[in-house]
């Protein structure tokens, strides 16, 4: 599913931003 890819990318970016 394309949604999964978009969600995964968004989630990764969010975690990276929150981690920082």
C-alpha positions, 0 to 999 in steps of 0.5 A: 500500500502506498499509504504505508510508505507515506505513513512510514516516511512521515513517522520516521521524520516525526520520530527523528524530529521529536528525538532531536 
